[in-house]
Amino acid sequence: MNRRRFLSGVGAGAAVGVTGCLGGGDGGADRPFPDADWRTEDGLDVALLADRHAEALVDAGGATLFSTAATSHDGDAEPTPWLPSQEYEAAYDLEHGRQYVRQELTEAEGADVSELYVTVDLALIRRRSGDETRYARRAVERSDGDFAEAMRAEVVTGIRVEGQTAEGETEYEGLNLWNPTSDGAGEVRGERTARFAADAFAGDRTVPETVDTASATVHVYESGVVPRLEQSWAGEHDGQSASVDVDIDYRDLGATVPEPDWVETAREETSA
């Protein structure tokens, strides 16, 4: 599974509810943080927002990206290509030089989970498929600066992901492909947000290949941190009707990454 293809167009929210707080009275309740530099009237300066968001998470010393993809199609046979429903989690801990990544296919029969744990000099991998568990390791050569840059690139997924065209020109995928417009105030994990809603998507997608309807909601803290994005696409795909709902949560700012309980076994299994 190509994780970048999964996430970049959105680009993987959590089941925590979002409380809408649209307010009457003063304009500030309907348009939170009116002086924020990441605003452009009723829209978003996506490039500046991505910078504010990434720098805040890196400055916090760590964060977790948690995303889900829920997919459906109306035919008996799975269309091609297809994006299975899945969860993706990537946690960073800059102070201790640790990274944890997990990808799980949530509708698979039996376990289908890949995990990666990275320290300053070693990467350990656990792959569970059905009743089988396999481990692998590889050496890591990464400076603190390299680690911070890797985190900075990951945590703008869904907001402003940089890529290149076939001609070698820089292109971006993320919120710039939508038309986010101010939609009042919201709340994520007890903190007030500015909420933006979109109903048009201008990009190309692999699944579904034809987008008939699309919608998105993005929440932004006053600091410029984007704690949650929710996106949906529906349309024709490989002769069927298909839908894709992708939510991304950015959370656990400043939290550390503990060593997973399977790491010691992985070291033993791969020590030869």
Sequence and secondary structure as in RCSB ss.txt:
>XXXX:A:sequence
MNRRRFLSGVGAGAAVGVTGCLGGGDGGADRPFPDADWRTEDGLDVALLADRHAEALVDAGGATLFSTAATSHDG
DAEPTPWLPSQEYEAAYDLEHGRQYVRQELTEAEGADVSELYVTVDLALIRRRSGDETRYARRAVERSDGDFAEA
MRAEVVTGIRVEGQTAEGETEYEGLNLWNPTSDGAGEVRGERTARFAADAFAGDRTVPETVDTASATVHVYESGV
VPRLEQSWAGEHDGQSASVDVDIDYRDLGATVPEPDWVETAREETSA
>XXXX:A:secstr
  HHHHHHTT    S         SSHHHHSSSTT TTEETTEE HHHHHHHHHHHHHHTTEEEEEEEEEEEESS
SS  SS    EEEEEEEETTTTEEEEEEEETTSSS EEEEEEE SSEEEEEEEETTEEEEEEEE    HHHHHHH
HHHHTTTTTEEEEE TTS EEEEEGGGB  EEEEEEEETTEEEEEEEE  B S  SSSSS SEEEEEEEE TTS 
  EEEEEEEEEETTEEEEEEEEEEEE TT      TTHHHHHHHT  
